[in-house]
């Protein structure tokens, strides 16, 4: 079921990365994929790393190939990069960047590390379990509390600069469970399409 309106990202790129994101995001949206992150990396010469996922949060090798095939000609026409580069399309991975409000709801109960653009409780870096998330922000139960600090901190989305899930056994189990469910649903959909 195609989504008519995609949820905007909270954390977006700047400079050339932003220009590339603006070029490829409409292509991804039309294919029912979501952009997670764009990054130019100085590895293997120059590498353009695109992280994307389906609207249901899944991504596989075929999806990466489809995205790569769709965005390559668009990048060739727009030509935002004036040097030779390698295109790398990947899934966000299990220890994924958190870029949308729904990511914080989806991964509630899991550990995240994040950085804010402004001081909150006299610091900018936080690590803890997501206990709540709403339209305005999210609450962390810190796993490392300094003397005099509150164990819980609420971070407004407007102050978020960067966030990433932390790899844990629970996170791996949940990701595997979600992947298995998505594969089952896809197989059932294919069976219905064949009838």
JOCOR-V926249 format. One record per backbone hydrogen bond with DSSP energy under -0.5 kcal/mol. NH is the residue of the N-H (numbers start at 1). CO is the residue of the C=O. Records with the same first field share a line. If there is no record, write none. Layout:
NH=CO + CO
This chain:
10=99
11=99
12=10
17=14
18=14
19=15
20=16
21=17
22=18
23=19
24=20
25=21
28=24
29=25
30=26
31=27 + 28
32=29
33=28
34=53
36=51
37=51
39=49
41=39 + 47
43=41
46=44
47=41
48=86
49=39 + 47
50=48 + 88
51=37 + 49
52=50 + 90
53=34
54=58
55=32
57=54
64=60
65=61
66=62
67=63
68=64
69=65
70=66
71=67
72=68
73=69
74=70
75=71
76=72
77=73
78=74
79=75
82=80
86=46
88=48 + 86
90=50
96=93 + 94
98=163
99=97
103=100
104=100 + 101
105=101
106=102
107=103
108=105
109=130
110=107
112=128
113=164
114=126
115=162
116=124
117=159
120=123
123=120
126=114
128=112
129=141
130=110
131=129 + 139
132=139
134=137
138=155
139=132
140=153
141=129
142=140 + 151
143=127
144=127
146=144
149=146
153=140
155=138 + 153
156=154
157=136
158=136
159=156
160=157
161=115
162=115
164=113
165=96
166=111
172=168
173=169
174=170
175=171
176=172
177=173
178=174
179=175
180=176
181=177
182=178
183=179
184=180
185=181
186=182
187=183
188=184
189=185
190=186
191=187
192=188
193=189
194=190
195=191 + 192
